[in-house]
Amino acid sequence: MNNNDAIPGMTSRTVTAGKRQIFISELGEGYPILMLHGGGAGASGLSNYSRNIEALAQHFRVVVADMPGYGQSTKGVERSDPFGDLAQSMLGLLDALKIKSAHVVGNSLGGACALRMALEAPGRVSALVLMGPGGVGTTRGLPTPGLKALLNYYKGSGPSREKLTRFIREYLVYDGSQVSDAMIEERYRSSIDPQVLAAPPLRGPNSLKAALRMDFTRDPRLASCQVPTLVLWGTADKVNRPSGGSTLQKLLPNCDLYLFCKTGHWVQWERAEEFNAVVSSYLTTRTHH
């Protein structure tokens, strides 16, 4: 997906944001949407949103970023506060692009980053769309099998095609047969980039303090966050528990929740047509030019 002939008219470049180089791809014009991918091994913005960019770009200026630690962006993430580090970096990206405020769409780790952006700088996030976001009640109860598989990818015997195939086909989506070998191969190649191996982005928190900081249910700012939020969750999500959806709805004042049956952790890919329709209409009604 890194070659832009796949999506006509899309442009890609690297932007300096603080001390980092952030790789972005853009399509469409109008009010900006920043799209943030998940944290699985080998993830990148374009592979995460391959089924959504063109549809959303009919209404918006779509900016798809590789978050720090992933894709073609600078590697390494601050382990004592990963969500905060990513959020500051993505706010820095908006600065570099001279974007005052944007809608922010985030899947999994990207959802946690998006939510943290809204807590840190609510004036800059006009609306949130979160798909199975990370960090909701994570310190209450044991991690899910999918999250364990994600965090253990670089541990033990180290990365392998088998480990990644299992993670994607068994834990990431409801129907693993839909995922092509080519897609797995591309993610595997990204996951063994020497720079990634030197500083794997998601390895689990390095302290209890870090773990508590990565749980939004313990953040008092949530209750006063007025940013309109749409939460989308697959009921068969094996990475982040779907119960996180109703938790967020209780804690966030302006939160709508949509649960997709027979869908895993990758709503935007598994249910792309409905995702594109729902997100377009939600964000269009919340865009004030």
Secondary structure, DSSP 8 states (H G I E B T S, - for coil): --SGGGSTT-EEEEEEETTEEEEEEEE--SSEEEEE---STT--HHHHTTTTHHHHHTTSEEEEE--TTSTTS-----TTSHHHHHHHHHHHHHHHTT-S-EEEEEETHHHHHHHHHHHH-GGGEEEEEEES-S-SSTTSS---HHHHHHHTTTSTT---HHHHHHIIIIII-S-GGGS-HHHHHHHHHHHT-HHHHHS-S----SSHHHHHHT-GGG-GGGGG----EEEEEETT-SSS-THHHHHHHHHSTTEEEEEETT--S-HHHHTHHHHHHHHHHHHHTT---
